[in-house]
Amino acid sequence: MTKKLLLLICFSTLLFSCSKKETWQLETKTYLLKTSLPCKGDECSYVEFNIPTIISEDENLKKINQIVLDTVKKHIGFESNASEIKNYEDLAHSFINSYDEIKRAFPNEPLPWEASVDGTFEIFNSKSINIVLNYYTFTGGAHGNEGVISLFYNLENGKSITQKDLFLDYEGFKKIAERDFRTSVNLSPTDDINKNGNLFKDKQFSLPQNIIITQNEIILHYNKYEIAPYSSGTTILKFPMKTFKKYLNPLYF
């Protein structure tokens, strides 16, 4: 078999590790559920989850799936019955059943509920994976609850990769990020970082809780409320991979 053919086989499988130590596959599984109560179109409460799922016999990699589920539960489920939810089907039914119960008791009261999670992923040299969960829920009130969660894992041992471990030069990248942030909100290098209504803790710039890394970009994603009032929305800074890859840890990228 020629080298070109071998390369083609590894590329065509795409989601499989070509490692001799471990073979795994990544699928995006979809879970859909709608209320069984009478409704029409947009008036129907529904759940839609698109979840990146690792298929493997390796117990360490299987644990990643459980962590992703636990993370989704924190943002979609209800704390009172969290221990009863073992999978995404349970979570979907729990959400819809809660709506149905209220709707039966107060037929004219609740607006349709919605729960959605759109999961995406990036794999880097079969060494690491970045799973990104875009979530949204609405259970009444002035607005829904939405945000982004970014998770990094080592595909060789299933362990979580901390934010600092993503970078070879964490502090160096942080300084560049602060410079770009200040420019984006019209702050000088000496201005108070919270001058324009920002909410950085102790008036010190910090990287966001969620960093997303793709093949082309390093993305800093500040969710609503994280560094600014809700009305300011999300704050996103993007850095081209070609220029800033030197700051990333070569163990994973």
Disulfide bonds with the S-S distance in Angstrom:
Cys39-Cys44 2.02
